[in-house]
Amino acid sequence: MKPDIPVALQKLAGSLLLEVAPAVGVDYLQRNTGLTAIMLQVVAEEFERAAARRVEENGALRALFRDAAPVVSDAGLRERLEAAAAGADADLRVSALEASNASLRALLVELHAHVESLGSPDARRVDDAIWAELRRSTDRRLISLSPF
């Protein structure tokens, strides 16, 4: 048997929420069981999208860096942006994608601070692009908490 992890987690969550929690007599434990069920549902959703979200976000950050590099006046930062923009996610394990994402996001913080110190229209365009990507990044992480 090949387990379908999101389905298995959703079934466990449903069982905890609909069968176990109502049978628990202690109010605190009943609520804790319900919370555990919700956490399992969230884990199931995140498991399903974990790699795709990180690959999408890493690609978006690299594209942003590629567009922003010509605007950057600091040669060292520009060089790191160009190197990051040329990178790719060869290792699709979530831990590797997450490490890559953390590195890219740290570089994004540096880029953001830099363009905020510039007064050019191109710098404002990059700043707007950064904010737009941060909004999309937040949307990618939304949890649906769909019904069991």
Secondary structure, 3 states (H helix, E strand, C coil): CCCCHHHHHHHHHHHHHHHHHHHCCCHHHHHHHHHHHHHHHHHHHHHHHHHHHHHHHHHHHHHHHHHHHHHCCCHHHHHHHHHHHCCCCCCCCHHHHHHHHHHHHHHHHHHHHHHHCCCCHHHHHHHHHHHHHHHHHHHHCCCCCCCC
